[in-house]
Structure formats: C-alpha cells, structure tokens
Amino acid sequence: MKPFVGYIILTIGIFTGIAANSFAKISDGFTKLTPTILCLILMCITMFSLSKAMSVIPVGFAYSTYSGLTVTGVLVFAMIKYNQIPNLYAMIGITLIVIGVVMVNYLGKLN
C-alpha cells in the first residue's frame, strides 16, 4: 500500500471516529440500543482504519493526525449539533492542537 492510500484510509478513520464519538453522546451512556450499536461498529471501523494506515504511515504521524483532527471534529460537531460554544481558552487549545498536527506532518522528520 502506498502512503497516499494510507492517508485516505486515515481520513476514513478520522471521520468514523468523529461519528463514533457523536453516537457515544447520543447513546446517553450506552442506554439507547441503536446509537450504542452504531458507536461500537464505527469504533471498530475507526480502529481498523487506523491500524491499516499505520502500516504505511509512521505511527507518530498517523496517531497524532488521527487524535488531533478527531478531537477538533468532535468539537465542531458539538458546536453545530448542541450549540456548545467553547470559550477563549478552549479555542486557543484547539488551535494549538491543529498547529501541532500540521507541524508533525509537515515539519516533523524521522531519523
């Protein structure tokens, strides 16, 4: 598998991770059956995608990209769906996460 395909699979993992976390909220503590099942299925897809991406992308790059963009995506989802507007410090934190992901992917070097 080529690295470009790995990044496509990683993108799938990021989007399914955002969806899985969103269904975790909707499942109300895993008390609602349908959102719980969807959450678990999407988490399995997320982990499968992440493991496949790591077969061609270095682990640090893959996991930092996955975690940073998933956290940011869940925050955006919460802003849109639940009108949860973060304060200034949260916005600075998310900005630093995105900057960190960009730095790791474009400026980070492997020995």
Secondary structure by P-SEA (a helix, b strand, c coil): ccaaaaaaaaaaaaaaaaaaaaaaaaaccccccaaaaaaaaaaaaaaaaaaaaaccccaaaaaaaaaaaaaaaaaaaaaccccccccaaaaaaaaaaaaaaaaaacccccc
